[in-house]
């Protein structure tokens, strides 16, 4: 995120929306969120670039999802597979693009989903990304394993 902010400056608006629907990894309140990034995860003094807008926590899936995310998910129902291949880069036994929620050891290797209803268009996990063009149209949706820096060619094409 910071690398894109640095590369494109004011040519690109980056919006970040913390969410606690994925393994309850964002339990802190809005005031504590930036400190968690700085000191815990990723830690090491990390700070969000000053050109990135960080919003308050919101839900991105389920009946209580923020209207922005209901719209984003309706515009592009599933993430983009950049290579047109069904790659399993993480050894999950299914293609990256198909992974919605993985079993977690803490839940007896069962899948736990923190929202309802569950839909095909749900955001699978933290770090799914949406690229919106200058007219407000969703140009692309990227799965959580798609590297941030690999979005640059799509941004360049829109600029």
MODELLER restraints for C-alpha pairs under 7 A, 6 or more apart:
rsr = mdl.restraints
at = mdl.atoms
rsr.add(forms.Gaussian(group=physical.xy_distance, feature=features.Distance(at['CA:1:A'], at['CA:148:A']), mean=6.49, stdev=0.5))
rsr.add(forms.Gaussian(group=physical.xy_distance, feature=features.Distance(at['CA:2:A'], at['CA:48:A']), mean=6.55, stdev=0.5))
rsr.add(forms.Gaussian(group=physical.xy_distance, feature=features.Distance(at['CA:2:A'], at['CA:49:A']), mean=5.46, stdev=0.5))
rsr.add(forms.Gaussian(group=physical.xy_distance, feature=features.Distance(at['CA:4:A'], at['CA:149:A']), mean=6.90, stdev=0.5))
rsr.add(forms.Gaussian(group=physical.xy_distance, feature=features.Distance(at['CA:5:A'], at['CA:49:A']), mean=6.71, stdev=0.5))
rsr.add(forms.Gaussian(group=physical.xy_distance, feature=features.Distance(at['CA:5:A'], at['CA:51:A']), mean=6.43, stdev=0.5))
rsr.add(forms.Gaussian(group=physical.xy_distance, feature=features.Distance(at['CA:5:A'], at['CA:52:A']), mean=6.94, stdev=0.5))
rsr.add(forms.Gaussian(group=physical.xy_distance, feature=features.Distance(at['CA:13:A'], at['CA:52:A']), mean=6.90, stdev=0.5))
rsr.add(forms.Gaussian(group=physical.xy_distance, feature=features.Distance(at['CA:14:A'], at['CA:52:A']), mean=5.03, stdev=0.5))
rsr.add(forms.Gaussian(group=physical.xy_distance, feature=features.Distance(at['CA:14:A'], at['CA:53:A']), mean=6.29, stdev=0.5))
rsr.add(forms.Gaussian(group=physical.xy_distance, feature=features.Distance(at['CA:15:A'], at['CA:52:A']), mean=5.98, stdev=0.5))
rsr.add(forms.Gaussian(group=physical.xy_distance, feature=features.Distance(at['CA:15:A'], at['CA:53:A']), mean=4.92, stdev=0.5))
rsr.add(forms.Gaussian(group=physical.xy_distance, feature=features.Distance(at['CA:15:A'], at['CA:54:A']), mean=6.01, stdev=0.5))
rsr.add(forms.Gaussian(group=physical.xy_distance, feature=features.Distance(at['CA:16:A'], at['CA:53:A']), mean=6.12, stdev=0.5))
rsr.add(forms.Gaussian(group=physical.xy_distance, feature=features.Distance(at['CA:16:A'], at['CA:54:A']), mean=4.70, stdev=0.5))
rsr.add(forms.Gaussian(group=physical.xy_distance, feature=features.Distance(at['CA:16:A'], at['CA:55:A']), mean=6.13, stdev=0.5))
rsr.add(forms.Gaussian(group=physical.xy_distance, feature=features.Distance(at['CA:17:A'], at['CA:54:A']), mean=6.10, stdev=0.5))
rsr.add(forms.Gaussian(group=physical.xy_distance, feature=features.Distance(at['CA:17:A'], at['CA:55:A']), mean=5.25, stdev=0.5))
rsr.add(forms.Gaussian(group=physical.xy_distance, feature=features.Distance(at['CA:17:A'], at['CA:56:A']), mean=6.59, stdev=0.5))
rsr.add(forms.Gaussian(group=physical.xy_distance, feature=features.Distance(at['CA:17:A'], at['CA:57:A']), mean=6.08, stdev=0.5))
rsr.add(forms.Gaussian(group=physical.xy_distance, feature=features.Distance(at['CA:17:A'], at['CA:58:A']), mean=6.85, stdev=0.5))
rsr.add(forms.Gaussian(group=physical.xy_distance, feature=features.Distance(at['CA:18:A'], at['CA:56:A']), mean=6.66, stdev=0.5))
rsr.add(forms.Gaussian(group=physical.xy_distance, feature=features.Distance(at['CA:18:A'], at['CA:57:A']), mean=4.65, stdev=0.5))
rsr.add(forms.Gaussian(group=physical.xy_distance, feature=features.Distance(at['CA:18:A'], at['CA:58:A']), mean=6.56, stdev=0.5))
rsr.add(forms.Gaussian(group=physical.xy_distance, feature=features.Distance(at['CA:19:A'], at['CA:26:A']), mean=6.40, stdev=0.5))
rsr.add(forms.Gaussian(group=physical.xy_distance, feature=features.Distance(at['CA:19:A'], at['CA:57:A']), mean=5.19, stdev=0.5))
rsr.add(forms.Gaussian(group=physical.xy_distance, feature=features.Distance(at['CA:19:A'], at['CA:58:A']), mean=5.38, stdev=0.5))
rsr.add(forms.Gaussian(group=physical.xy_distance, feature=features.Distance(at['CA:19:A'], at['CA:59:A']), mean=5.83, stdev=0.5))
rsr.add(forms.Gaussian(group=physical.xy_distance, feature=features.Distance(at['CA:20:A'], at['CA:26:A']), mean=4.72, stdev=0.5))
rsr.add(forms.Gaussian(group=physical.xy_distance, feature=features.Distance(at['CA:20:A'], at['CA:27:A']), mean=6.30, stdev=0.5))
rsr.add(forms.Gaussian(group=physical.xy_distance, feature=features.Distance(at['CA:21:A'], at['CA:59:A']), mean=6.68, stdev=0.5))
rsr.add(forms.Gaussian(group=physical.xy_distance, feature=features.Distance(at['CA:21:A'], at['CA:114:A']), mean=5.57, stdev=0.5))
rsr.add(forms.Gaussian(group=physical.xy_distance, feature=features.Distance(at['CA:22:A'], at['CA:125:A']), mean=5.81, stdev=0.5))
rsr.add(forms.Gaussian(group=physical.xy_distance, feature=features.Distance(at['CA:22:A'], at['CA:126:A']), mean=6.64, stdev=0.5))
rsr.add(forms.Gaussian(group=physical.xy_distance, feature=features.Distance(at['CA:30:A'], at['CA:56:A']), mean=5.73, stdev=0.5))
rsr.add(forms.Gaussian(group=physical.xy_distance, feature=features.Distance(at['CA:30:A'], at['CA:57:A']), mean=6.41, stdev=0.5))
rsr.add(forms.Gaussian(group=physical.xy_distance, feature=features.Distance(at['CA:37:A'], at['CA:43:A']), mean=5.68, stdev=0.5))
rsr.add(forms.Gaussian(group=physical.xy_distance, feature=features.Distance(at['CA:37:A'], at['CA:46:A']), mean=6.27, stdev=0.5))
rsr.add(forms.Gaussian(group=physical.xy_distance, feature=features.Distance(at['CA:38:A'], at['CA:44:A']), mean=6.44, stdev=0.5))
rsr.add(forms.Gaussian(group=physical.xy_distance, feature=features.Distance(at['CA:38:A'], at['CA:45:A']), mean=4.68, stdev=0.5))
rsr.add(forms.Gaussian(group=physical.xy_distance, feature=features.Distance(at['CA:38:A'], at['CA:46:A']), mean=4.45, stdev=0.5))
rsr.add(forms.Gaussian(group=physical.xy_distance, feature=features.Distance(at['CA:38:A'], at['CA:47:A']), mean=5.71, stdev=0.5))
rsr.add(forms.Gaussian(group=physical.xy_distance, feature=features.Distance(at['CA:39:A'], at['CA:45:A']), mean=5.95, stdev=0.5))
rsr.add(forms.Gaussian(group=physical.xy_distance, feature=features.Distance(at['CA:58:A'], at['CA:66:A']), mean=6.40, stdev=0.5))
rsr.add(forms.Gaussian(group=physical.xy_distance, feature=features.Distance(at['CA:59:A'], at['CA:65:A']), mean=4.55, stdev=0.5))
rsr.add(forms.Gaussian(group=physical.xy_distance, feature=features.Distance(at['CA:59:A'], at['CA:66:A']), mean=5.83, stdev=0.5))
rsr.add(forms.Gaussian(group=physical.xy_distance, feature=features.Distance(at['CA:60:A'], at['CA:66:A']), mean=5.86, stdev=0.5))
rsr.add(forms.Gaussian(group=physical.xy_distance, feature=features.Distance(at['CA:60:A'], at['CA:69:A']), mean=5.42, stdev=0.5))
rsr.add(forms.Gaussian(group=physical.xy_distance, feature=features.Distance(at['CA:60:A'], at['CA:123:A']), mean=6.97, stdev=0.5))
rsr.add(forms.Gaussian(group=physical.xy_distance, feature=features.Distance(at['CA:61:A'], at['CA:115:A']), mean=6.42, stdev=0.5))
rsr.add(forms.Gaussian(group=physical.xy_distance, feature=features.Distance(at['CA:61:A'], at['CA:122:A']), mean=5.80, stdev=0.5))
rsr.add(forms.Gaussian(group=physical.xy_distance, feature=features.Distance(at['CA:61:A'], at['CA:123:A']), mean=6.62, stdev=0.5))
rsr.add(forms.Gaussian(group=physical.xy_distance, feature=features.Distance(at['CA:62:A'], at['CA:115:A']), mean=5.06, stdev=0.5))
rsr.add(forms.Gaussian(group=physical.xy_distance, feature=features.Distance(at['CA:62:A'], at['CA:116:A']), mean=4.67, stdev=0.5))
rsr.add(forms.Gaussian(group=physical.xy_distance, feature=features.Distance(at['CA:62:A'], at['CA:117:A']), mean=5.11, stdev=0.5))
rsr.add(forms.Gaussian(group=physical.xy_distance, feature=features.Distance(at['CA:62:A'], at['CA:118:A']), mean=6.36, stdev=0.5))
rsr.add(forms.Gaussian(group=physical.xy_distance, feature=features.Distance(at['CA:63:A'], at['CA:116:A']), mean=6.24, stdev=0.5))
rsr.add(forms.Gaussian(group=physical.xy_distance, feature=features.Distance(at['CA:63:A'], at['CA:117:A']), mean=6.41, stdev=0.5))
rsr.add(forms.Gaussian(group=physical.xy_distance, feature=features.Distance(at['CA:73:A'], at['CA:121:A']), mean=5.54, stdev=0.5))
rsr.add(forms.Gaussian(group=physical.xy_distance, feature=features.Distance(at['CA:73:A'], at['CA:122:A']), mean=6.86, stdev=0.5))
rsr.add(forms.Gaussian(group=physical.xy_distance, feature=features.Distance(at['CA:75:A'], at['CA:138:A']), mean=6.59, stdev=0.5))
rsr.add(forms.Gaussian(group=physical.xy_distance, feature=features.Distance(at['CA:76:A'], at['CA:141:A']), mean=6.55, stdev=0.5))
rsr.add(forms.Gaussian(group=physical.xy_distance, feature=features.Distance(at['CA:77:A'], at['CA:121:A']), mean=4.57, stdev=0.5))
rsr.add(forms.Gaussian(group=physical.xy_distance, feature=features.Distance(at['CA:78:A'], at['CA:121:A']), mean=5.80, stdev=0.5))
rsr.add(forms.Gaussian(group=physical.xy_distance, feature=features.Distance(at['CA:79:A'], at['CA:97:A']), mean=6.46, stdev=0.5))
rsr.add(forms.Gaussian(group=physical.xy_distance, feature=features.Distance(at['CA:79:A'], at['CA:141:A']), mean=4.67, stdev=0.5))
rsr.add(forms.Gaussian(group=physical.xy_distance, feature=features.Distance(at['CA:79:A'], at['CA:142:A']), mean=4.72, stdev=0.5))
rsr.add(forms.Gaussian(group=physical.xy_distance, feature=features.Distance(at['CA:79:A'], at['CA:143:A']), mean=5.02, stdev=0.5))
rsr.add(forms.Gaussian(group=physical.xy_distance, feature=features.Distance(at['CA:80:A'], at['CA:140:A']), mean=6.72, stdev=0.5))
rsr.add(forms.Gaussian(group=physical.xy_distance, feature=features.Distance(at['CA:80:A'], at['CA:141:A']), mean=5.51, stdev=0.5))
rsr.add(forms.Gaussian(group=physical.xy_distance, feature=features.Distance(at['CA:80:A'], at['CA:142:A']), mean=5.04, stdev=0.5))
rsr.add(forms.Gaussian(group=physical.xy_distance, feature=features.Distance(at['CA:80:A'], at['CA:143:A']), mean=6.55, stdev=0.5))
rsr.add(forms.Gaussian(group=physical.xy_distance, feature=features.Distance(at['CA:81:A'], at['CA:97:A']), mean=6.31, stdev=0.5))
rsr.add(forms.Gaussian(group=physical.xy_distance, feature=features.Distance(at['CA:86:A'], at['CA:95:A']), mean=4.98, stdev=0.5))
rsr.add(forms.Gaussian(group=physical.xy_distance, feature=features.Distance(at['CA:87:A'], at['CA:95:A']), mean=4.96, stdev=0.5))
rsr.add(forms.Gaussian(group=physical.xy_distance, feature=features.Distance(at['CA:87:A'], at['CA:96:A']), mean=5.99, stdev=0.5))
rsr.add(forms.Gaussian(group=physical.xy_distance, feature=features.Distance(at['CA:88:A'], at['CA:94:A']), mean=5.77, stdev=0.5))
rsr.add(forms.Gaussian(group=physical.xy_distance, feature=features.Distance(at['CA:88:A'], at['CA:95:A']), mean=4.36, stdev=0.5))
rsr.add(forms.Gaussian(group=physical.xy_distance, feature=features.Distance(at['CA:88:A'], at['CA:96:A']), mean=5.21, stdev=0.5))
rsr.add(forms.Gaussian(group=physical.xy_distance, feature=features.Distance(at['CA:89:A'], at['CA:96:A']), mean=6.63, stdev=0.5))
rsr.add(forms.Gaussian(group=physical.xy_distance, feature=features.Distance(at['CA:96:A'], at['CA:145:A']), mean=6.89, stdev=0.5))
rsr.add(forms.Gaussian(group=physical.xy_distance, feature=features.Distance(at['CA:97:A'], at['CA:143:A']), mean=6.03, stdev=0.5))
rsr.add(forms.Gaussian(group=physical.xy_distance, feature=features.Distance(at['CA:99:A'], at['CA:124:A']), mean=6.88, stdev=0.5))
rsr.add(forms.Gaussian(group=physical.xy_distance, feature=features.Distance(at['CA:100:A'], at['CA:124:A']), mean=4.30, stdev=0.5))
rsr.add(forms.Gaussian(group=physical.xy_distance, feature=features.Distance(at['CA:101:A'], at['CA:111:A']), mean=6.62, stdev=0.5))
rsr.add(forms.Gaussian(group=physical.xy_distance, feature=features.Distance(at['CA:101:A'], at['CA:124:A']), mean=6.09, stdev=0.5))
rsr.add(forms.Gaussian(group=physical.xy_distance, feature=features.Distance(at['CA:102:A'], at['CA:111:A']), mean=6.08, stdev=0.5))
rsr.add(forms.Gaussian(group=physical.xy_distance, feature=features.Distance(at['CA:103:A'], at['CA:109:A']), mean=4.90, stdev=0.5))
rsr.add(forms.Gaussian(group=physical.xy_distance, feature=features.Distance(at['CA:103:A'], at['CA:110:A']), mean=4.91, stdev=0.5))
rsr.add(forms.Gaussian(group=physical.xy_distance, feature=features.Distance(at['CA:103:A'], at['CA:111:A']), mean=4.32, stdev=0.5))
rsr.add(forms.Gaussian(group=physical.xy_distance, feature=features.Distance(at['CA:104:A'], at['CA:110:A']), mean=6.24, stdev=0.5))
rsr.add(forms.Gaussian(group=physical.xy_distance, feature=features.Distance(at['CA:104:A'], at['CA:111:A']), mean=6.41, stdev=0.5))
rsr.add(forms.Gaussian(group=physical.xy_distance, feature=features.Distance(at['CA:125:A'], at['CA:144:A']), mean=6.46, stdev=0.5))
rsr.add(forms.Gaussian(group=physical.xy_distance, feature=features.Distance(at['CA:126:A'], at['CA:144:A']), mean=6.51, stdev=0.5))
rsr.add(forms.Gaussian(group=physical.xy_distance, feature=features.Distance(at['CA:127:A'], at['CA:144:A']), mean=4.85, stdev=0.5))
rsr.add(forms.Gaussian(group=physical.xy_distance, feature=features.Distance(at['CA:128:A'], at['CA:142:A']), mean=5.73, stdev=0.5))
rsr.add(forms.Gaussian(group=physical.xy_distance, feature=features.Distance(at['CA:128:A'], at['CA:143:A']), mean=4.98, stdev=0.5))
rsr.add(forms.Gaussian(group=physical.xy_distance, feature=features.Distance(at['CA:128:A'], at['CA:144:A']), mean=4.32, stdev=0.5))
rsr.add(forms.Gaussian(group=physical.xy_distance, feature=features.Distance(at['CA:129:A'], at['CA:141:A']), mean=5.75, stdev=0.5))
rsr.add(forms.Gaussian(group=physical.xy_distance, feature=features.Distance(at['CA:129:A'], at['CA:142:A']), mean=5.08, stdev=0.5))
rsr.add(forms.Gaussian(group=physical.xy_distance, feature=features.Distance(at['CA:129:A'], at['CA:143:A']), mean=6.79, stdev=0.5))
rsr.add(forms.Gaussian(group=physical.xy_distance, feature=features.Distance(at['CA:130:A'], at['CA:138:A']), mean=6.97, stdev=0.5))
rsr.add(forms.Gaussian(group=physical.xy_distance, feature=features.Distance(at['CA:130:A'], at['CA:140:A']), mean=5.76, stdev=0.5))
rsr.add(forms.Gaussian(group=physical.xy_distance, feature=features.Distance(at['CA:130:A'], at['CA:141:A']), mean=4.48, stdev=0.5))
rsr.add(forms.Gaussian(group=physical.xy_distance, feature=features.Distance(at['CA:130:A'], at['CA:142:A']), mean=6.31, stdev=0.5))
rsr.add(forms.Gaussian(group=physical.xy_distance, feature=features.Distance(at['CA:131:A'], at['CA:138:A']), mean=5.97, stdev=0.5))
rsr.add(forms.Gaussian(group=physical.xy_distance, feature=features.Distance(at['CA:131:A'], at['CA:139:A']), mean=5.44, stdev=0.5))
rsr.add(forms.Gaussian(group=physical.xy_distance, feature=features.Distance(at['CA:131:A'], at['CA:140:A']), mean=5.08, stdev=0.5))
rsr.add(forms.Gaussian(group=physical.xy_distance, feature=features.Distance(at['CA:131:A'], at['CA:141:A']), mean=6.37, stdev=0.5))
rsr.add(forms.Gaussian(group=physical.xy_distance, feature=features.Distance(at['CA:132:A'], at['CA:138:A']), mean=4.36, stdev=0.5))
rsr.add(forms.Gaussian(group=physical.xy_distance, feature=features.Distance(at['CA:132:A'], at['CA:139:A']), mean=5.19, stdev=0.5))
rsr.add(forms.Gaussian(group=physical.xy_distance, feature=features.Distance(at['CA:133:A'], at['CA:139:A']), mean=5.95, stdev=0.5))
rsr.add(forms.Gaussian(group=physical.xy_distance, feature=features.Distance(at['CA:133:A'], at['CA:158:A']), mean=6.55, stdev=0.5))
